[in-house]
């Protein structure tokens, strides 16, 4: 679950993960009409395209694939279009 708190610690927005690889849609709190467009791992969600921007490339949470290969090639892993296999142990040292 993702959430945003105000300076007093009160929950202002929350979203629940709807798929293994990211959010497909968000569930908002009724406290405030706020939509930060944030997804898992700091991705920015574009509601028009349904894609998530991940600094250097776009990601489709429905298919769990990026639209272009990893910019560092096979150094990023054997699946240059795929999302990290182990969500708890996968680390992108190059922040891509």
C-alpha positions in Angstrom: 0.0 0.0 0.0 1.2 3.5 -0.8 0.1 6.6 1.1 0.8 10.3 1.7 0.6 11.9 5.0 0.2 15.6 5.8 2.6 17.4 8.2 0.5 16.3 11.2 0.7 12.6 10.2 -2.9 12.4 9.0 -3.5 10.2 5.9 -4.4 12.3 2.9 -4.1 9.7 0.1 -3.7 6.0 -0.3 -3.5 3.4 -3.1 -3.5 -0.4 -3.0 -1.5 -2.5 -5.4 -3.7 -4.3 -7.9 -1.0 -6.4 -9.7 2.3 -8.0 -8.8 4.3 -5.5 -10.9 2.7 -2.2 -10.1 -0.6 -0.4 -9.8 -3.2 -0.8 -12.5 -5.5 1.7 -10.7 -5.6 3.6 -7.5 -8.1 3.7 -4.6 -8.2 7.2 -3.2 -9.1 8.3 0.3 -12.1 10.5 0.6 -10.2 13.0 2.9 -8.9 15.1 0.0 -9.2 14.9 -3.8 -5.4 14.4 -4.3 -3.8 12.3 -7.0 0.0 12.3 -6.9 0.2 9.8 -9.8 2.8 7.7 -7.9 3.3 4.0 -8.3 5.5 1.3 -6.9 9.2 2.1 -7.0 8.7 5.8 -7.6 7.1 5.4 -11.0 4.9 8.2 -12.3 1.6 7.0 -13.7 0.1 8.5 -16.8 -3.7 7.9 -16.6 -4.2 8.7 -20.3 -1.9 6.0 -21.6 -2.0 3.6 -18.6 1.8 3.5 -18.6 4.2 4.3 -15.9 7.3 6.4 -16.4 10.4 5.0 -14.7 13.1 7.7 -15.2 14.5 6.4 -18.5 11.7 4.3 -20.0 8.0 3.6 -19.9 6.5 0.5 -18.2 3.2 -1.2 -18.8 1.9 -2.6 -15.4 -0.7 -4.8 -17.2 1.9 -6.8 -19.1 4.8 -6.3 -16.7 7.0 -5.2 -19.5 8.9 -2.0 -20.5 8.3 -0.6 -23.9 12.0 -0.4 -24.7 14.9 -2.4 -23.6 17.1 -1.6 -20.6 19.5 1.2 -21.5 22.4 -0.7 -20.0 21.7 -3.8 -22.2 22.2 -7.2 -20.8 24.0 -5.9 -17.8 20.5 -5.2 -16.4 19.6 -8.9 -16.7 18.5 -11.6 -19.1 15.2 -9.9 -19.8 15.8 -6.4 -21.0 12.1 -5.6 -21.4 11.0 -7.3 -18.1 10.5 -6.0 -14.6 12.7 -7.2 -11.8 12.1 -10.9 -11.1 12.5 -10.7 -7.3 10.8 -7.6 -6.0 12.5 -7.9 -2.6 16.0 -8.6 -3.8 16.3 -6.9 -7.2 18.3 -3.7 -7.1 19.0 -1.3 -9.9 22.4 0.1 -9.0 22.3 2.4 -12.0 18.9 3.9 -11.1 17.4 3.1 -14.5 
